[in-house]
Amino acid sequence: MSKFAMFGKLTAHEGKREELAEMMLASSATLNSMEGCIYYILHAAEDDPNDLWITELWESQEFHAASLQNEKVLELIGRCRHLIAGGSAVKVRPLGGKGF
């Protein structure tokens, strides 16, 4: 199996980015113990007050897929849904570098 990485973008409804970020960060303990998760980092965009970016690195695509079936992850998605105006993701294949 090869590592799996993804860049995700969440656009919050106008003025709701901080609330969305706080909810997501408050649930980060779920990912701390998530099997196969190497890192999951939430970023606030500097050029758009509504955008959050997520960088993820997993041991494999299978571990990432399994995380999306986790009860706590599904609960978080449900609680955050009303704050999210849109989103997108780019799947990438990590090649190497510092921290990898």
C-alpha positions in Angstrom: 0.0 0.0 0.0 1.2 3.5 -0.7 0.5 6.6 1.3 -2.6 8.7 0.5 -2.9 12.5 0.7 -5.6 15.0 0.0 -6.1 18.7 0.0 -9.6 19.7 0.9 -11.3 23.1 0.8 -14.4 23.9 2.8 -16.2 27.2 2.2 -18.3 28.3 5.2 -21.4 30.4 4.9 -20.6 34.1 5.2 -19.2 34.9 8.6 -19.3 31.2 9.8 -15.7 30.2 9.2 -14.5 30.6 12.8 -17.5 28.7 14.1 -16.8 25.9 11.7 -13.1 25.8 12.5 -13.8 25.7 16.2 -16.2 22.8 15.8 -13.7 20.9 13.7 -10.8 21.6 16.0 -12.8 20.6 19.1 -13.2 17.2 17.5 -9.6 16.7 16.6 -9.1 14.1 19.4 -11.1 11.7 17.2 -8.3 11.9 14.6 -5.5 11.7 17.1 -6.5 8.1 17.7 -7.6 7.3 14.2 -5.8 4.3 12.8 -3.8 5.2 9.7 -4.0 9.0 10.1 -0.5 10.5 9.9 -1.6 14.1 9.9 -4.8 16.2 9.5 -4.2 19.9 9.6 -6.8 22.6 9.4 -5.8 26.0 7.9 -7.6 29.3 7.5 -7.2 30.9 4.1 -5.6 34.3 4.1 -7.2 35.4 0.9 -10.8 34.5 1.6 -12.6 35.0 5.0 -14.9 32.0 4.4 -12.4 29.3 3.3 -10.7 26.6 5.3 -8.1 24.3 3.8 -7.4 20.8 5.1 -4.2 18.8 4.4 -4.4 15.1 5.2 -1.8 12.3 5.0 -2.9 8.7 5.6 -1.1 5.3 5.6 -3.3 4.3 2.7 -6.5 5.3 0.8 -8.2 2.4 2.6 -7.5 4.0 6.0 -9.0 7.3 4.8 -12.1 5.5 3.4 -12.5 3.7 6.8 -12.3 7.0 8.7 -15.4 8.3 6.7 -17.4 5.4 8.2 -16.3 6.2 11.8 -19.3 7.1 14.0 -17.6 10.1 15.5 -16.5 11.5 12.1 -20.0 11.0 10.8 -21.4 12.8 13.8 -19.0 15.7 13.3 -20.0 16.0 9.6 -23.6 16.1 10.6 -23.1 18.9 13.2 -21.0 21.0 10.8 -23.1 20.6 7.6 -25.3 23.7 8.3 -22.1 25.9 8.4 -20.7 24.7 5.1 -21.6 26.4 1.8 -19.4 24.2 -0.4 -16.3 22.1 -0.7 -13.9 20.3 -2.9 -11.0 18.0 -2.7 -7.8 17.2 -4.6 -6.3 13.7 -4.1 -2.6 13.6 -4.5 0.2 11.0 -4.3 3.0 12.1 -2.0 6.4 11.6 -3.4 8.6 12.7 -0.5 10.1 15.7 1.3 10.7 17.0 4.8 8.2 15.6 7.3 7.2 12.6 5.1 
